[in-house]
Amino acid sequence: MKIALLSDIHSNLEAFHAVKNSIGTHGADKIIFIGDVVGYGANPNECIELLRGMTDIMVAGNHDFAAVGKTDISYFNPNARDALLWTTHELTRENTLFLSSLPLHGVMDDIFFVHSTPYHPELWDYVLSMAAAVRSFADCPTPLCFIGHSHSPVIFVKDRANKISAEMTSTIPVKKDVRYIINIGSVGQPRDGNPLSSYGLYDTETRKYTLIRVPYDMQTAQQKILAAGLPRFLAERLSLGH
């Protein structure tokens, strides 16, 4: 079975459509969403509705909950906060209720899905350091975990000797006696220096994980952000990949 894994769409409909088309070419059997369908971009309702029609499991991200009043927006930076206030106003009642209903994590067989961390996901911490990876492995109930949130792909590996390393490779075999926490990057706002959309593909039969990068109509997404009156920085950063 092939599983496509998406995170951090952030209301970028153009990027989302490009990734959806790419998933179709790879013949994914299941589609998992790992949080933050809204925030930053100009098409929150359209992205929610497209996502609802194609996913098998969905979990909440910090922007999803902040847009519907379930997470305090005061800790967000000014650009993100402005976008969240705009998003809250734009969301339909149906989509507001839908975001409010999302769980903080999901499980399928021996795979755990969470936007931020396996420990206290509602705190919205990041797995960016070895210390955070150590704590996350200790609290993860399965040997394989997929996360998002940082918008930067990385693979943390805990080997048979309990040594933890960070791998930046785009393809890795998932060994049965090794533990993994895999960040799949961002569909709508990559921050690893590469402006192409990213998502993950995991084959449960071959046990192979692959990070896939996809070009999209970035100019249209940028124009929509500006036309909506959202902060200019949110449009400019798309082309920079940070």
N, C-alpha and C positions, 0 to 999 in steps of 0.2 A: 504494500500500500504506500502510495506517495502522499505526503502531507505538505501542503503549502502553509507557511507561517508568515503572517503580516503583523506589523506594528507601526504605530506613529504615522498614521495617514495624515492627520492634522488638516482636515478639510481641503486637501489638495486633490481635487477631482481629476485633473489631468494626469497626475502621477498614478492615482489609483486605477484609472482606466488602462494605463499602459501596463501596470503590474497584473491586472486582471487578464489582459490579453496574453501576457507572458505565461501566466499560470495555465491558461488554456492550452498552450502549445506543449506544456510539459505533462499534461494529463493527470493533474493532481486529483486524488480520490477524496481527500478531506482538506478543508481550509479552516485554519485556526487564526483568530485575531487576538493580539496580545496587548490591546489598549491604546488609547488616545486616537480615536477617530476624528475628534474635533480639536479646535484651537489653532491659532496662527493663520489659517487659510480662509478662503472666501466661500466655500461650498459645504457648510456643515450638514445641512439637511440632505443634500444630494448624496454625500458620502455615507451617511448613516443608512439611508434607504438602499443604496447599492450593497453595502456590507451586509445588511440584514437578509438580503436575498441570496447570499452566496456562502455564508459561513456555517460551520458545524459547531464551533465553540467560540465564544467571545468573552473576554474579561475587560474590566474597566481600567482606564489609565487616570492619572492625576488630572489631566485637562477635562476628561469626560465628567468626572465627579465635580470638579470646580465649576464647570459650566452649568451644573444643575444644583449648586449649593451644598454639595455633600463634602467638599473640601474647601478649606479657607483659602481665598485667593490672595491674601496679603503677602504670602511668601514668594509669589511669582514676581519676576522682573516686570518693569513697567510696560514693555512691549507685549509680553505674554498676558499681562493683566488687562490691558486695553482690548486685546483680541478676545479674551474670555468674556468680558462685559458685552462686547459686540455679539459674540456667539450666543450668549444667554438670551439676548433680545431677539435674535434671528430664529432660534430653534422653535419648531412647532411643538404644540403641547404633547402630541404623540411621541415625538423624538425625545423630548425632555423626560417623559415617563420611562421611555425605553432605556436611556442612559442611566437613569436612577436605579433601574432594576438589575444592572450588570453585576456579576460577582467579581470578587477581587482575584480569584484564581480558578483554574480549571485543571482537571486530570483526565487523561485518556490512556488506559493501560498502564505502562510504566513511564509515562511522560507527564511532567508538571508544567503548567503554563501560568506565568504571573508577569505583570507589567514591570514591577520594580524589583522586589526581593522576596525570597521564600519566607523570610522572617518579617513579621509585621508589615505586610504589603501596603497597608493604609498609611504608613509613614512616608512612603515615596522616596526611600533611600535609593542610592545608585550602587551598582556593583562595578566599581571602577578601580578598586585596589585589591591587593592580595588579602588584606584584612577583611574586606567586605566579602570576598570570595570564600574565605574560610568560614565565616559566619553563615553564609548562604548555603554552602555545602552541608553544614551541620544541621540546618533546619529544613533542607529539601527532602521530601518523603520518597522521592524516586531517583534513580541513577541518572536520568536525563531531564534537564530543565531548560526551557526556552523563555527568554526575557526580552524586554525592549527598553524604553525609557531614556537611555542615554543618546540614542540615535547613532551610535557608533558600534559597528560589528566587532565582536571579539568572542573567543572561545576559551573559557576557563576549564582546565582539565585537572582532575584529581586522580593520580595513577594508583597502581597497586600498592605502592609504598607510601601512599597518602601525601605525596608531594604534589603541590599545586603549581601549575604554570598557565601562562596566558598565551594563546596562539592567535596569530593574525591571519592565518590561512583561510582561503575561501572554501576549501573542501577538506573534509576529515572523515575517516572511518570511525564509527561509534562502536567501540569495543564493549563487550558484555560485562567485563570485570573492571571497567573504568567509569568514573562519574564525570558528567559534563554539565556546565552551565553555559548556554549559547545565546549571545545577544545577536538578534537578527537584523539590527540596524533599523532604518526608517524608510517607509514608503514616500512620505510627503515632505520631509525636511532632513536629509542626511547631514551629519556633522563630522564626518571623518575625512573631510577634504575632497571627497568625491561627490559631485552633485547628482549623480545618477541614483534613481530610486533603488532600494534594496529590499529583498525578502529572502526567506529561507525555504529550502526544499529538503525534506527528509524522507528517505526511502526505508520503510521498516523491514523490507525483505533483504536488501543489500546492506542495510545499516550504514548508509552513506549520507552525510549532510553536505549540502552545497549552498553557498551564498550566491544569489543571482542579482546582477545589476541591470537596470533597465532605463533607457533614455525615455524622456517624455516631453510634451509640449510645455516647457518651462515658461516661455514668454507669455503664453495665455494665462497661466497660473499667476504670474507676477502682475499682469495687467488687471486681473480680477481683484487681487489684493489692494492695489492702488485705487481702483474704481470704487471699492467698498469703503474707502476711507480708513483702512487699517494702516498701522505704522509702515512707513516706507522700508525700514530695515528688514521687515519680514519678507518683503519681495526681493530685496537685494541679496539677502543671505542665501537664497535658493541657488543662485548661480555660483556661489562660493563654496557650497558644501560644508558650511559650519554654522 
